[in-house]
């Protein structure tokens, strides 16, 4: 079995190529291109100076690094890097959960990209075919699988 490889290119001289820091790490750490001060409630788009080639049939998912979120409440918005995207990766971040300014320094790993297989084929079906594919959940939406009974 051939292991797919993600190829990274530095688009800026100061950029740091993403790395998986351990063999068991799910994601590639993404590094700040410069110091960034996050004011409370702010949302920032942070270019990392890196482009990538993700193998066909895979997708890169941008996620928060749990330590940065847990310790400082700085959160990455989930982003999608498609296999055919060839631009610079930009990470959207929020500092909405803390009352204090936070800083992410140059060379800090501040977000991560998890690369996963993705479904590539979709077909249209008729409403009748759709009706013949029921599930226990059905059309119940957001939060419907987390129903908890509260007793006063």
C-alpha atoms as one frame of an Amber mdcrd trajectory, in Angstrom:
protein
   0.000   0.000   0.000   1.375   3.387  -0.999   1.069   6.123   1.622  -0.162
   9.390   0.055   2.169  12.359   0.520   1.261  16.024   0.953   3.785  18.329
  -0.717   4.438  21.779   0.795   6.098  24.816  -0.768   7.349  27.950   0.972
   5.802  30.988  -0.711   7.524  33.416   1.685  11.131  33.312   2.847  10.180
  33.305   6.560   7.556  30.547   6.205   7.926  27.291   8.111   6.790  24.072
   6.431   4.017  22.240   8.279   5.098  19.151  10.215   3.579  16.295  12.145
   5.533  16.485  15.399   5.016  12.815  16.323   4.245   9.620  14.410   0.850
   9.523  16.122  -0.103  13.129  15.343  -3.230  13.416  13.191  -2.460  16.877
  11.868   0.316  18.957  10.365   1.127  21.908  12.633   0.787  25.291  10.902
   3.150  28.067  11.968   2.702  31.811  12.291   4.542  33.851   9.656   4.907
  36.785  12.086   3.778  37.882  15.572   0.022  38.388  15.796  -1.814  40.227
  18.573  -5.401  39.070  19.040  -7.678  41.640  20.639 -10.744  40.301  22.481
 -13.583  39.529  20.081 -11.382  39.876  17.009 -11.386  37.667  13.928  -8.217
  37.482  11.828  -7.218  35.881   8.541  -3.641  34.696   8.918  -1.579  33.781
   5.837   1.067  31.183   6.668   3.274  31.622   3.594   2.761  28.009   2.519
   1.094  26.338  -0.458   0.456  22.625  -0.757  -0.370  19.799  -3.118  -2.880
  17.453  -1.521  -3.333  14.114  -3.329  -6.482  13.671  -5.391  -9.147  12.001
  -3.261  -8.039  13.791  -0.076  -8.883  17.088   1.613  -7.044  19.231   4.156
  -9.187  20.320   7.113  -7.954  23.313   9.146  -8.550  22.929  12.867  -7.609
  24.547  16.155  -4.680  23.223  18.113  -6.231  22.058  21.346  -3.516  23.525
  23.588  -3.813  27.025  22.140  -7.585  26.925  22.470  -7.591  25.360  25.948
  -4.927  27.680  27.388  -5.692  30.954  25.567  -9.142  30.569  23.941  -7.761
  31.353  20.489  -9.662  29.260  17.964  -9.190  28.414  14.282 -12.279  28.301
  12.115 -12.619  25.022  10.282 -11.376  25.537   6.763 -11.204  23.275   3.734
  -8.166  22.924   1.494  -9.232  21.107  -1.685  -6.841  18.896  -3.644  -6.971
  21.268  -6.631  -6.198  24.464  -4.620  -2.764  25.930  -5.368  -2.839  29.218
  -3.467  -1.442  30.250  -0.115  -3.100  28.662   2.908  -4.862  31.270   5.043
  -6.230  30.401   8.478  -9.163  32.311   9.968  -8.833  32.692  13.738 -11.054
  34.075  16.478 -10.247  35.383  19.929 -13.891  35.563  20.967 -13.681  33.641
  24.245 -11.202  35.667  26.291 -11.333  39.186  27.713  -7.571  39.618  27.480
  -5.474  40.258  24.363  -3.484  37.207  23.289  -0.369  36.923  21.172   0.755
  34.217  18.768   4.458  34.550  18.036   6.385  33.891  14.843   7.308  30.191
  14.600   4.542  29.110  17.013   2.297  26.302  15.827  -1.112  27.982  16.072
  -3.395  25.728  13.997  -3.262  22.336  12.304  -4.295  20.715   9.060  -5.658
  17.180   9.127  -5.583  15.475   5.713  -8.372  12.964   5.165  -9.873  10.906
   2.339 -13.022  12.432   0.883 -15.956  11.180  -1.146 -15.611  12.179  -4.785
 -18.786  10.958  -6.483 -22.334  12.179  -6.022 -25.445  11.319  -7.981 -28.902
  12.827  -8.050 -31.755  10.595  -6.918 -35.526  11.024  -7.066 -37.642  12.079
  -4.083 -39.060   8.547  -4.033 -35.572   6.997  -3.807 -34.730   9.468  -1.035
 -37.872   8.485   0.894 -36.810   4.825   0.650 -33.549   5.481   2.532 -34.800
   6.285   6.055 -32.598   6.468   9.154 -33.378   6.531  12.874 -32.462  10.226
  12.955 -34.466  11.233   9.915 -34.773  14.993   9.400 -34.071  15.973  13.019
 -31.409  18.688  12.882 -28.767  20.420  14.978 -28.397  18.965  18.458 -30.971
  16.237  17.889 -28.536  13.422  18.672 -27.440  15.054  21.954 -30.820  15.068
  23.676 -30.319  15.033  27.426 -33.184  14.875  29.884 -32.832  17.587  32.532
 -34.676  17.238  35.818 -35.104  20.379  37.946
